[in-house]
Every structure is written in structure tokens, then in C-alpha cells.
Amino acid sequence: MASAYEVLGQLNPAATTNETLYTVPSSTSSVISTITVCNQASTAGTYRLIVQKSADVSGTILAKQYVAYDVPIAANDTTALTLGVTLATGDVIKVYASAATMSFQAFGSKITA
């Protein structure tokens, strides 16, 4: 098994929409070590973080899939979430921001056979 440590996703989503930060490629599993949320606005905001198993990706987001929901983030601030989330092929991490002035990054490793 080979592991590659890398930036797995970077996204500046539109305001108040759920958008995909990272999808695990085929024949791969991933470990998300850290996700950062950066609020570049001069006003506070909120964010959400969602993890969906591959079987649930096409459906509605369920309450059980939220890792974080409407978490406040101060103006001009960055939050680092060290999580150790393990994902299988096709699993997805989605994010939501209360304003288009937030960015998200996922750092971790891809594991291939």
C-alpha cells in the first residue's frame, strides 16, 4: 500500500450552499488529518462540515452526517480542526459557509493498493 500526503481539497464556496470539498477517488481510501476554515471577512460567520458515505452522496444531507453545524467563526480568523477522519472510495466531504468570504482546506493522505 502506498500513501501520499497532500492537500486533498481547497474551496471557496458560494454563500449558503453545500459544496464538495473532497471526494475520495476510486481504488483509494483517505485519512483527513486537518481541515481549516478561514473567514476573510470583517464580520463573524458560521460554517458547516458534512461527511457522506458513498452510498448516501446522491441523497439529501441527513442530520447524522454533520460533523459541525453552524459553528461560529470570528471575523478575520482561521480555525483548524484536527479530526483523523477515515474515508473509503466515493466518500465525500462537503462544506457550507454563511458568506462567500470563507475558504476551506483539507489536508491528509491518500492510500492506494
N, C-alpha and C positions, 0 to 999 in steps of 0.2 A: 504494500500500500504506500502510495506517495502522498505527501502533504505539501501544500503550497500556502504560505502565509501571505495574506494580501488585503488590500482594500476591496471588499466584496460589493459595496454599493455606495453611491453618493447621489443625493437627490435634494432638490429644492422644489417641493411640491406646491401646487396651486393651493390657495386657501380653502379650507373646509372640504377637502376631498380626500378619500382614501387612495393612496397611490403605492405602487410596488417599489420597495427599496431594493429587494434582492429575491431572486428565485434560484433555488438550487438546481444546477444543470443535471442532465441525465448522467447516469453511472457515477454519481458523485454524492457524497454527504458533506456537510459543512458544520463547523463549530463557530458560532458568532461569539467572539470574546467580548467585544465592546461596541456599543452604539453611542454615538454622540448626537446631541441635539443642540444646535446653535441658533439663538434668537438674535438676529441682526437689527431688530427694530428698537426704537427708543421707548417702546411701551411693552408691558408684560404680555404674555400669551399663554396658550396651552397646547399640549401635544398628546397624541395617542400612538401606541405601538401595538401591532397586531401580528400574531403568528398563526398561520393557517397551514394545516396538513394538506398534502397534495390532493387528497380526496375531497377536501372542502373548499378548494380555491375558487371554483366557479360559483359557489353559493353565496348567500348573504353572510355577512360577518356576524358571528354569534358572540354572545356575552363571554363565553368560556375562552375565546381566542384573544382577548385583550390582555396584554402584559402591563400596559399603562393606559389610563383613561383620563383625559382632561387634566393632566398633570401640569401645574403652573410652572412657568419658566420666566424669570425676571428679564427685564429689558437688557439688551447688550450682554447676554450671559450664555454660557455653554454648560451643558450637563453631560457627564459621561456615565453611561450605565454599563457596568461590568457584569455580564449575565451568564456566559457559558451556555448559550442556547444550542442544542444539537438538532440538526435538521437533516431530513432524508431527501432523496431526489424528488423534485417537484414542489417541495415545501416552500412557502413564501413568507417574507416579512413585509408588512405594509405599514405605512405611517400616515399620520394626519396632523395637520398644523392649523391653528386658528388664524394664521396670517401667512401670506406668501413670502414673508421675510425670515422664514426658518429653513435651516438646512439640516440634513441627516446624513450620517456616515456609518457604515457597518464595517468592522474590522474582524478578521478571523482567518480560518483556514479551510481549504477545500481538500477533501480526502478522496482519492481515486484508487480503484483496484489495480 
